[in-house]
Amino acid sequence: MYLLRPMTDVACRARLLFCSLLLLAFAVPQGALSQTKRPSSGEAKKSTTSTRRSTPPSTPSTDGATKQNPALGSISGTVVDQQGSVAEGAIVELANGDAPARQTSSGQNGEYSFANVAPGPFHLTVTAPGFDAKSFTGEVHAGQPFPVPAIALNITAVTADVNVELSPIEVAEEQVTEEIHQRVFGLIPNFYVSYEADAAPLVPRQKFRLAWKSSTDPVTIVGAGAIAGIYQAADEFPGYGQGAEGYGKRLGAAYADIFVGTFVGSAALPALFHQDPRYFYKGTGTTKSRLMYAISNAVMCRGDNGKRQVNYSGILGSFASGGVSYLYYPAADRSLSLVMQNSAVRVAEGSLAGIIQEFVIRRFVSVRGKRLPPPPQP
């Protein structure tokens, strides 16, 4: 038959070549064949675009997240309060050479950091509301981190200016307290003199306080005893007699004069007429003006309103105390002329006392053992 005819040599070779091609097509994987396939220009463009889209875009980072340049340094640290607790939100400013200042905030754990810091000295300033600013200075080396010790912020101290103004009565009380410690040569009372030109007026209670301190001072009592001794030696008021009994009566009369005169003329009447019983040291002006001021002290005084006025308290006080003394002096020595004489003497004593106070006494006065400063030059 035709089908059973043997193949010729050419036909046999052709069939073997065809079978080999079929075997090669099915034996080699498609992936291997595709690798050898050269892409077209359109496919290459599409592949490049796909590759670019697959790479995520870079985003800028903070100081703490910025990639470190190996030629630069870094700074990091924490901010805490004075109790040691972390301080979140504190502003940390970095000054580094000529570079612009940089700022960052402390995080939840109080941490902060600066990357890419140029080598050299740096200065940190940390601020936060309600806290005092704090500074730190150091030096960064190339490629090395600088750990800053924990910066502790102190709470801002709250200050307030409180102006405490004393009332005139309180000022007067302080001045009277100083005056009852004034002594001449550290011994003799000098309570009724004020060296404050603008001294506060006294209230009645303070006027009586001065009178009591002056009348009961031991030196005052000793002075009354000295006067009684002089009267005894001169046999003044012979109705009292001599001896211890006569001296005792003279001592009682002399002290009664002082006590009554002080309380009536320097406390009761000044409180009634609103006048100040003290002598106010002038210390300035011409000698003549100061002399006239001192002499007038017996008949002129300062009112509680601060104005000069007739010294009704001193004048009437002298006559009142003279009238009271009429009750305890010997009957043989009592007379209206004696009362008038004693009253006139007390007025004159006021003028003499003013002159001595103005020109002599001040330089010898001390308060609580401390001398007064030198008097102002006229």
Buried (B, 14 or more C-beta within 10 A) or exposed (E): EEEEEEEEEEEEEEEEEEEEEEEEEEEEEEEEEEEEEEEEEEEEEEEEEEEEEEEEEEEEEEBBEBEEBEEBBBBBBBBBBEEEEBBBEBBBBBBBEEEEEBEBEBBEEBBBBBBBBBBBEBBBBBBBEEBEEBEBEBEBEEEEBBEBEEBBBEEEEEEEEEEEEEEEEEBBBEBBEEBBBBBBEEEBBBBBBBBEEEBBBBBBEBBBBBBBBBBEBEEBBEBBBEBBBEBBEEEBBEEBBEEEEBBEBBBBBBBBBBBBBBBBBBBBBBBEBBBBBBBBBBBEEEEEEBBEBBBBBBBBBBBBEEEEBEBBBBBBBBBBBBBBBBEEBEEEBBEEEBBEEBBEEBBEEBBEBBBBBBBEBBEBBBBEEEEBEEBEEE
